[in-house]
Amino acid sequence: MKKVSIYRPSTTDEAIRILSQHGTEAAVYAGGTDLLVRLKNRLKQAPSYLVDIKKINDLRYIKEDAGGDVRIGAATKLAEIGDSDLLQKRYPMLVKAIHMISSPELRNASTLGGDLLQEVWCQYLRGGYSCWRNGGHLCYGAIGDNSYYHSAMGGRLCYAVYPGDAATALIPFDARVKLATPTGVTELSVEQLVPGDMMVDGRIQSHVVRHNEILTEVVIPPPPPGLRASFEKLRPRGVWDFAMASLAISLQVRNHTIEDARVVFGGIAGRPLRERVVEDFLKGKSLTAELAKQVVPVALANAAPLKYNAMKIEMAKGLLASGLAELDAAG
Ligand code: SF4
């Protein structure tokens, strides 16, 4: 494993000062379930300085504020989210998605922030190949075995899929995040946080957080009246695996009519893929058993599968049909 030095700051400001001092040589260390694997694999982008934020007290909580928003500290463990009565009552779809991440052991260590910002799990990157993400000039995923963890919706430089489930499940609730930066706190939507592969501080990453910024909080507004939501995930193994395809869907329904919709696919693109064409199609329609037959053909028209992963699109369309059926039955 690559040798590292560890800092243990007690405040977010102190952590940001240390991160700023070391540039891209330093990284935030919370649960470690992604970071320590990157160090073990000696990836070129693995840091030399870890800034352990576990001693910062105000990053681990689940609470409801006076306005009805639910706030989750970024260092909150996935297991704590999965066990939260408040979240189960308010956002059962999110809790279901969290329970489908990895394994119970890893959920006890992993944090919400870590799941949102984790590195892609492309086997070429994790195997130390010199690809675009690892300082090289080639994408092996685009030309090699791309059956599991590569985009079926096109790509720019990197074709790895965004691996997290929490972001996919948070977007239907219009969740937002807070970042602590050297110039103060900034807020953005979860969609804006993980826009897919892009250059940040000279490196390819799936999120917009810079080397000296820290994700501190996720804020989820109260669900609107009549909201029904569902999450489902298809994966090669029943536990401890990433999505081949997943779907988080929410519909705001009044008198059987869909007033608003959020449709977000995971596991098929470099970001949680919000399918706005389907959302627009659903608005104003009656939620009936027949609706899936009309909407599935219009979904994912921009699909661009690689040689071995066209089945991801069929899986995603199947999830859309079953998700709509589940929400219809929930009425
Ligand atoms: S998909 Fe991304 S991580 Fe995988 S080989 Fe290509 S550039 Fe590297």
Residues whose N, C-alpha, C, O or C-beta is under 5 A from the ligand:
A	BS01	SF4	C122 Y124 L125 C131 W132 R133 L138 C139 Y140 G141 A142 L157 C158 Y159 A160
